[in-house]
Amino acid sequence: FTSSELIEQTKRLKAFGFETEELVDTTKRLANVAGATGADLQGIALAFGQIRAKGKLQREEELQLLERGVDITTELKKITGLQGEEFESAMRKGKIGADLVNQALINLTSEGGAFFGGATKQATTLNGKLSTLVDSVQTLARTIGTLLDPVIKFVLDKTTQAVKAIDNLFKRFQNIGKLGFGRVNKAEQDARDQ
């Protein structure tokens, strides 16, 4: 994942109510899930954000995660000890809270969990290597932009001045055309004579 992708998802999680001190860890864990499943990080972060905002797991978010290959339900059943209809009923009643979902995420992304090290594994794939290259190019562009900032501003300022001068020149030609060249020439001669 590029730095900008991770930053964007971190901002999304913050907007959904994640506390500042948990953002880095949660984003890292979601990146592991996305890397292991090959699913889009944005969609996974969105589902977890919605769970946090609602304070509980609902069928909609459970399905969003399942569609992306993230079976959080099995881990939640282990944590709660509920199975089948008992689990479904608890979910409908809002008893599967965001804290339980967070614990399931921690379990699944910790050593021995199904998604442990997923981002690292993803980084070694062709897409992962391309993502790393894109991130490096973006970082280089930011560095060059920072270093060349004064020069670029100077060039832009001088270009703006030149465009204004050309505009004034064309306006002068337009005025000469309206007044007639002879009258403008005579007015300039009169001004010199005084």
Solvent accessible surface area in square Angstrom, and as a share of the most:
residue,aa,sasa,rsa
1,F,56,0.23
2,T,10,0.06
3,S,41,0.26
4,S,49,0.32
5,E,77,0.35
6,L,57,0.29
7,I,100,0.51
8,E,85,0.38
9,Q,11,0.05
10,T,33,0.19
11,K,119,0.51
12,R,63,0.23
13,L,0,0.00
14,K,98,0.42
15,A,91,0.71
16,F,53,0.22
17,G,42,0.40
18,F,8,0.03
19,E,96,0.43
20,T,88,0.51
21,E,145,0.65
22,E,40,0.18
23,L,13,0.07
24,V,119,0.68
25,D,63,0.33
26,T,5,0.03
27,T,9,0.05
28,K,131,0.55
29,R,45,0.16
30,L,1,0.00
31,A,6,0.05
32,N,14,0.07
33,V,0,0.00
34,A,2,0.01
35,G,12,0.12
36,A,48,0.37
37,T,43,0.25
38,G,68,0.66
39,A,21,0.17
40,D,76,0.40
41,L,11,0.06
42,Q,95,0.42
43,G,4,0.04
44,I,0,0.00
45,A,0,0.00
46,L,62,0.31
47,A,0,0.00
48,F,7,0.03
49,G,0,0.00
50,Q,41,0.18
51,I,3,0.01
52,R,57,0.21
53,A,64,0.50
54,K,87,0.37
55,G,39,0.38
56,K,64,0.27
57,L,0,0.00
58,Q,63,0.28
59,R,120,0.44
60,E,96,0.43
61,E,0,0.00
62,E,2,0.01
63,L,76,0.38
64,Q,31,0.14
65,L,0,0.00
66,L,72,0.36
67,E,139,0.62
68,R,63,0.23
69,G,48,0.46
70,V,1,0.00
71,D,61,0.31
72,I,1,0.00
73,T,12,0.07
74,T,68,0.40
75,E,21,0.10
76,L,0,0.00
77,K,47,0.20
78,K,140,0.59
79,I,57,0.29
80,T,41,0.24
81,G,56,0.54
82,L,49,0.25
83,Q,105,0.47
84,G,41,0.40
85,E,114,0.51
86,E,111,0.50
87,F,0,0.00
88,E,47,0.21
89,S,26,0.17
90,A,11,0.09
91,M,5,0.02
92,R,165,0.60
93,K,142,0.60
94,G,24,0.23
95,K,136,0.58
96,I,2,0.01
97,G,14,0.13
98,A,15,0.12
99,D,107,0.55
100,L,47,0.23
101,V,2,0.01
102,N,41,0.21
103,Q,78,0.35
104,A,0,0.00
105,L,2,0.01
106,I,52,0.26
107,N,50,0.25
108,L,17,0.08
109,T,5,0.03
110,S,39,0.25
111,E,150,0.67
112,G,80,0.77
113,G,19,0.18
114,A,80,0.62
115,F,19,0.08
116,F,94,0.39
117,G,17,0.17
118,G,0,0.00
119,A,26,0.20
120,T,98,0.57
121,K,133,0.57
122,Q,33,0.15
123,A,45,0.35
124,T,95,0.55
125,T,66,0.38
126,L,135,0.67
127,N,107,0.55
128,G,1,0.01
129,K,122,0.52
130,L,89,0.45
131,S,19,0.12
132,T,78,0.46
133,L,105,0.52
134,V,70,0.41
135,D,27,0.14
136,S,60,0.39
137,V,84,0.48
138,Q,64,0.28
139,T,65,0.38
140,L,103,0.51
141,A,59,0.46
142,R,128,0.47
143,T,66,0.38
144,I,76,0.39
145,G,30,0.28
146,T,102,0.59
147,L,129,0.64
148,L,79,0.39
149,D,59,0.31
150,P,89,0.56
151,V,86,0.49
152,I,81,0.41
153,K,116,0.49
154,F,123,0.51
155,V,79,0.45
156,L,106,0.53
157,D,84,0.44
158,K,95,0.40
159,T,68,0.40
160,T,69,0.40
161,Q,106,0.47
162,A,50,0.39
163,V,90,0.51
164,K,125,0.53
165,A,59,0.45
166,I,91,0.46
167,D,65,0.34
168,N,93,0.48
169,L,89,0.44
170,F,132,0.55
171,K,108,0.46
172,R,122,0.44
173,F,116,0.49
174,Q,106,0.47
175,N,79,0.41
176,I,31,0.16
177,G,61,0.59
178,K,151,0.64
179,L,90,0.45
180,G,29,0.28
181,F,141,0.59
182,G,52,0.50
183,R,165,0.60
184,V,19,0.11
185,N,75,0.38
186,K,128,0.54
187,A,62,0.48
188,E,58,0.26
189,Q,85,0.38
190,D,59,0.31
191,A,72,0.56
192,R,164,0.60
193,D,102,0.53
194,Q,187,0.83
